[in-house]
């Protein structure tokens, strides 16, 4: 029955050109350099260090393009999807930070740290775990990111380091920043796999009975017959989608902002890396012998799963309150409290003055009434006075 079901599964060929546009190198480098100059000048004028750093990075990128790229710059779907990751990640991080009481500028300031963390971490992760021999033979190849070779586990490490530096600079707890980034990290892990599919890379193993699966002629260029492979990229796209849904459920179940600090990022590690232990079984082995019992990705997913489980235990043991609070926010709150106190004192003083003035008016009104009564010849009043003076009372 199972074999019959597998035989009924579809098989198709994936032969999509990963490049959707080719542009002259000089024009692209000029646009990137112009953006870098504008960002650098604005950063210097406004004295915003993060914007200044962004300008420097784009100027360096323009220089690398002019020096190393071929005459035509190939714009790939993978690069376009990276833009989607950064824009979508910015929106998700902004949502989480604002919900926790932070300012809208936080997510924008983190972009520089996030971009560097992803690119440097993913590239070094690929070099160390999968292609160290090639890097030793050609050290310049390490910097040629556009040729391919980024490892998701390295990207996670790079983002962790980037978040640590960012939160330390802003005086925010590291776990608080990590929690806020969990949804953005899930989006990145999902969209990047779409890029792998568009590039015909990170393919699955060959299906044993060759009755179903996907053919990747751009990957198996030298094969006499293009084999059917497991659609491992689709498995991991589905994994990322399920992890995103799982985080939404966990976030609501923990009471959103009532959750303990560190719990949300721990759930991400548990859900994502536990899932990777299963999806990696269907991926082509890289960095190890073809007959290795488990893949390099499975080796690297075990520490992530254990770290997530430990994080959940730690978060629920200590139950630190969540909330994005920076040192400057406390000062502003104190100023607002003092302002409210001053306004309250002024209002109380005004009420007191008004009460005193009202009592004075009442006394003056009573005196005027007595004078009027005397002038009118009120007998009760005249009995009390003699010659315009108050009579002395004699005790009976």
C-alpha positions in Angstrom: 0.0 0.0 0.0 2.8 2.4 1.0 4.8 1.7 -2.2 1.7 2.2 -4.3 1.1 5.6 -2.6 4.7 6.6 -3.3 4.5 5.6 -6.9 1.4 7.9 -7.2 3.4 10.9 -6.1 4.3 13.4 -8.8 7.7 13.9 -10.5 8.7 17.0 -12.3 11.8 18.9 -13.5 12.9 22.1 -12.0 14.9 24.1 -14.5 14.4 27.8 -13.5 17.0 30.3 -14.4 18.1 31.8 -11.1 19.0 35.2 -12.8 16.1 37.4 -13.6 18.0 40.5 -14.7 21.5 41.3 -16.0 22.8 44.9 -15.7 26.1 46.7 -16.5 28.5 46.5 -13.6 29.4 50.2 -13.6 25.8 51.3 -13.3 25.1 49.0 -10.4 28.3 50.0 -8.6 27.5 53.7 -9.1 24.0 53.4 -7.7 25.3 51.5 -4.6 28.1 54.1 -4.1 25.6 57.0 -4.4 23.4 55.4 -1.8 26.5 54.9 0.4 27.5 58.6 0.1 24.0 59.9 0.9 23.8 57.6 3.9 27.3 58.6 5.1 26.6 62.4 4.8 23.2 62.1 6.5 24.8 60.1 9.3 27.6 62.6 9.8 25.2 65.6 9.7 22.7 64.0 12.1 25.4 62.4 14.2 23.8 58.9 13.8 26.6 56.3 14.0 24.5 53.5 12.6 23.6 55.4 9.5 27.2 56.4 9.1 28.3 52.8 9.3 25.6 51.9 6.7 27.1 54.4 4.3 30.6 53.0 4.8 29.4 49.5 4.2 27.7 50.4 0.9 30.8 52.3 -0.3 32.8 49.2 0.4 30.3 47.0 -1.4 30.5 49.4 -4.4 34.3 49.0 -4.4 34.1 45.2 -4.3 31.6 45.2 -7.2 33.8 47.4 -9.3 36.9 45.2 -8.6 35.6 41.6 -8.7 32.3 41.4 -10.6 32.2 40.6 -14.3 31.0 43.1 -16.8 27.4 42.1 -16.2 25.9 42.1 -12.8 23.4 39.2 -12.4 20.4 40.0 -10.2 19.2 36.7 -8.8 15.9 35.7 -7.2 18.0 34.8 -4.2 19.2 38.4 -3.8 15.7 39.7 -4.2 14.4 37.3 -1.6 17.2 38.5 0.8 15.6 42.0 0.4 12.3 40.5 1.3 13.9 39.0 4.4 15.3 42.3 5.6 12.2 44.3 4.9 9.9 41.7 6.4 12.3 41.1 9.3 12.3 44.8 10.0 8.5 44.9 10.1 8.3 41.9 12.5 11.0 43.2 14.8 9.4 46.7 14.8 6.1 45.1 15.8 7.6 43.2 18.7 9.7 46.1 20.0 6.8 48.6 19.9 4.5 46.0 21.6 7.1 45.7 24.3 7.3 49.5 24.9 10.3 50.4 22.6 10.6 53.2 20.1 10.0 52.7 16.3 13.6 53.6 15.6 15.0 50.4 17.2 14.3 48.1 14.3 15.8 50.5 11.8 19.0 50.8 13.9 19.3 47.0 14.0 19.4 46.7 10.2 23.2 47.2 10.0 23.9 44.7 12.7 21.5 42.2 11.2 22.9 42.4 7.6 26.4 42.0 8.8 25.5 39.2 11.2 23.7 37.2 8.4 26.3 37.7 5.7 29.4 37.2 7.8 28.0 34.4 9.9 26.5 32.5 7.0 29.6 32.8 4.9 32.0 31.8 7.6 29.7 29.0 8.6 29.7 27.6 5.1 33.5 27.9 4.9 34.2 26.2 8.2 31.7 23.4 8.0 31.4 22.7 4.3 34.2 24.2 2.1 37.3 24.8 4.2 39.7 23.2 1.7 38.5 25.5 -1.1 38.9 28.5 1.2 42.5 27.5 2.0 43.3 27.1 -1.7 41.8 30.4 -2.7 41.4 32.8 0.3 39.8 35.5 -1.9 37.0 33.1 -2.7 35.7 33.6 0.9 34.8 37.2 0.0 33.0 36.3 -3.2 29.6 35.8 -1.6 27.7 36.3 -4.9 29.2 32.9 -6.1 27.1 31.1 -3.5 27.8 29.3 -0.3 25.9 30.5 2.8 25.1 28.3 5.8 21.9 28.9 7.8 23.5 27.6 11.1 26.3 30.2 10.6 23.7 32.9 10.0 22.0 32.0 13.3 25.4 32.4 15.1 26.0 35.7 13.3 22.6 37.0 14.3 23.2 36.0 17.9 26.4 37.9 18.0 24.8 40.9 16.3 22.0 41.0 18.7 24.4 40.7 21.7 26.4 43.7 20.4 23.2 45.7 19.6 21.5 45.2 23.0 24.7 45.8 24.9 25.1 49.2 23.2 21.5 50.1 24.0 21.5 48.8 27.5 18.8 46.2 26.9 19.0 42.6 28.2 20.3 40.2 25.5 17.4 37.7 26.0 14.9 40.6 25.6 16.3 41.5 22.2 16.5 37.8 21.2 12.8 37.3 22.0 11.8 40.2 19.9 13.8 38.8 16.9 12.4 35.3 17.0 9.6 36.0 14.4 12.0 37.8 12.1 14.5 34.9 12.3 11.7 32.4 11.4 10.8 34.5 8.4 14.4 34.5 7.3 14.8 30.7 7.7 11.7 30.2 5.5 12.3 32.7 2.7 16.0 31.7 2.2 14.8 28.2 1.4 12.7 29.6 -1.4 16.0 31.2 -2.7 17.7 27.8 -2.5 15.0 26.3 -4.6 15.3 29.1 -7.2 19.1 28.5 -7.3 18.7 24.7 -7.7 20.9 24.3 -4.6 20.9 22.5 -1.3 19.1 19.7 -3.1 17.7 16.5 -1.6 19.1 13.0 -1.8 18.2 10.7 -4.7 14.9 8.9 -4.2 15.8 5.2 -3.9 13.2 3.7 -6.2 13.2 6.8 -8.6 9.4 6.7 -8.9 8.7 10.3 -7.8 10.6 13.5 -6.8 12.2 16.5 -8.5 14.9 16.6 -11.2 17.5 19.4 -11.0 19.3 19.5 -14.3 21.2 22.7 -13.3 22.6 20.8 -10.3 23.2 17.5 -11.9 24.8 18.9 -15.1 27.4 16.1 -15.5 25.0 13.3 -14.9 24.1 11.1 -17.8 20.5 10.8 -16.5 19.2 13.5 -14.2 18.0 11.6 -11.1 14.8 12.2 -9.1 15.5 13.8 -5.7 13.6 14.5 -2.5 12.2 18.1 -2.6 14.1 19.0 0.5 13.8 22.7 -0.1 10.0 22.4 0.0 10.2 20.4 3.2 12.2 23.2 4.8 9.8 25.9 3.5 7.0 24.0 5.2 9.1 23.6 8.3 9.6 27.4 8.5 5.9 28.0 8.0 5.0 25.6 10.8 7.5 27.2 13.1 6.1 30.6 12.5 2.6 29.3 13.3 4.0 27.6 16.4 5.6 30.8 17.6 2.2 32.7 17.3 0.5 29.9 19.3 3.3 29.9 21.9 3.2 33.7 22.1 -0.5 33.8 22.8 -0.5 30.9 25.2 2.2 32.6 27.3 0.2 35.8 27.5 2.2 37.8 24.9 3.9 40.5 27.1 3.2 38.5 30.2 5.6 35.8 29.0 8.9 35.2 30.9 11.9 36.7 29.2 13.9 34.3 27.0 10.9 31.9 26.4 10.0 33.0 22.9 13.5 32.6 21.4 13.8 29.3 23.2 10.7 28.1 21.5 12.2 29.1 18.2 15.3 27.0 18.9 13.3 24.0 20.0 10.8 24.1 17.1 13.2 25.0 14.3 16.2 22.8 15.2 14.1 19.8 16.1 12.4 20.1 12.8 15.8 20.4 11.1 16.8 17.0 12.6 14.1 15.5 10.4 14.4 17.5 7.2 18.1 17.1 7.1 17.6 13.3 6.6 16.4 14.0 3.0 19.2 16.5 2.0 22.3 15.6 0.1 25.2 15.2 2.5 27.7 18.0 2.4 31.0 18.3 4.2 31.0 14.6 5.2 31.4 11.2 3.6 28.5 10.2 1.4 27.9 7.1 3.6 27.8 9.2 6.9 25.0 8.1 9.2 23.8 11.7 9.7 24.4 15.0 7.9 26.4 18.0 9.1 23.2 19.9 9.4 21.9 17.3 11.9 25.1 17.5 13.9 24.7 21.3 14.1 21.0 21.1 14.9 21.5 19.0 18.1 23.2 21.9 20.1 20.4 24.3 18.9 17.7 21.9 20.2 19.4 21.4 23.5 20.0 25.1 23.9 16.3 25.8 23.3 15.2 23.2 25.9 17.6 24.7 28.4 16.4 28.2 27.6 12.8 27.2 28.3 13.7 25.6 31.7 15.8 28.8 32.6 13.0 31.2 31.5 10.3 29.5 33.5 12.6 29.1 36.5 13.6 32.7 36.8 10.4 34.3 35.2 12.0 37.6 34.4 9.3 40.1 33.1 9.4 40.9 29.4 9.5 44.5 28.2 11.8 46.6 26.0 13.2 49.2 28.4 16.3 51.3 27.6 18.1 53.5 30.2 16.9 56.7 28.5 13.3 55.5 28.8 13.5 55.5 32.6 14.9 59.0 32.6 12.0 60.2 30.4 9.5 58.5 32.6 11.0 60.2 35.7 10.8 63.6 33.9 7.2 62.9 33.1 6.4 61.9 36.7 8.1 65.1 37.9 6.1 67.1 35.4 2.9 65.5 36.5 3.8 66.2 40.2 4.5 69.8 39.4 1.2 70.2 37.6 -0.6 68.5 40.5 1.1 70.9 42.9 0.1 73.9 40.8 -3.5 72.7 40.6 -3.6 72.1 44.3 -2.2 75.6 45.0 -4.7 77.1 42.6 -7.6 75.3 44.4 -6.3 76.5 47.7 -6.0 80.1 46.5 -9.5 79.9 45.1 -10.8 78.5 48.4 -9.1 81.3 50.4 -10.5 84.0 48.0 -14.0 82.5 48.3 -13.8 82.6 52.2 -12.6 86.2 52.0 -15.5 87.2 49.7 -18.0 85.5 52.1 -16.6 87.5 55.1 -16.8 90.7 53.2 -20.3 89.9 52.1 -21.3 89.2 55.8 -19.8 92.5 56.9 -21.6 94.4 54.2 -24.9 92.7 55.2 -24.4 93.8 58.8 -23.7 97.4 57.8 -26.8 97.5 55.6 -28.9 96.1 58.4 -27.7 98.8 60.8 -28.4 101.5 58.2 -31.9 100.1 57.7 -32.6 100.4 61.4 -33.0 96.7 62.1 -34.2 96.5 65.7 -32.3 93.4 66.5 -29.1 95.0 65.4 -29.9 98.3 67.2 -30.3 96.5 70.4 -26.8 95.2 70.1 -25.3 98.6 69.6 -25.2 101.9 71.5 -23.7 105.0 70.1 -22.3 103.0 67.2 -20.5 100.7 69.6 -21.2 97.1 70.6 -22.9 97.0 74.0 -21.2 95.2 76.8 -22.9 92.1 77.8 -23.6 91.5 81.4 -23.9 88.1 82.7 -27.3 87.4 84.2 
